[in-house]
Amino acid sequence: MLGLVIGDRAVPLTWTVEAGPANIGFAGQEAVLEQVRSWLPVGVSVLLLADRFYPSTDLFAWLHHHGWRYRLRLKGNLSVDPGFGDLVTTGELARGFMERYLSAVRLLASETPTNRGILQEPGHDESWIITMNCPPTRAAVRDYGNRWEIEPLFSDLKSRGFHLNATQLRAPDRLDHLLLMMALALYWCVRAGQEDADDHPTPLEKTLEQSDSNHWTFRKRARSALSWFKRGLRWLLRQFQIEQSLPPFYRMIMKN
């Protein structure tokens, strides 16, 4: 699944469903990437964020060919030519370093050089090993943190929302169709929740509006606030249960 990061959330754009191992290979990834690329206006800047199962030599070639920027997290067992000494693994490059930056390394015997940033922040058991297209810096490594905005999306589809995992569907086409309905429903819930928060803010939301969004206390209180998705889902269910009209799926904008 590819999602678009908006604020502190991600919206599903497109996906593929197949029966088999979790790593679908580049052929499956390319179909999803090309679908999104076909929607983009010419010259738009894209930053692809992806987790540890994702990288391959074909992917790097595709990204460089189409000019997409990227921050991809790597597993620790991938073969790397760092440009000095012998071939090593990504884990060996990170061993003993809290912070390390390498330029023009070759991953997985790829002919396409990439840059590597390694960062292990205090209190974290594992390093972030991030490959990127730009000069490797601490700020570039931390760009990868924006990928976590897709995790609430997965939770909304599963345990915290629509309980996709409870359906036990095994037919890929049926699961694909169900995901489409869930993606549309998720958009509806988020929009309804956002509008309800604007029209009827809670005391906590009023406090957040008056707080410094960069301060740690804001982030702590924001985590306690109900997400727009959860708020919208509860509101729509309540409207349905008391037999009240539901809002339209999308808001019409009238122009003169």
Protein Blocks (a to p, Z undefined) as FASTA:
>chain_A
ZZddehjaccdfbdcddeddfblojmlmmmmmmmmmmmpcghiacdddddfklpcfklmm
mmmmnopacdddddfkbccdehiajdddfklmmgopabdcdehiaehhiabdcddddddd
ehiabdcddddfbdcdfklmmmmmmmmmmmmmmmmmmmmmnommlnopabfklmmmmmmm
mmmmmmmmmmmmmmmmmmmccfklmmmmmpcfkbmklmmmmmmpccfklmmmmmmmmmmm
nopacddfbdcdddZZ
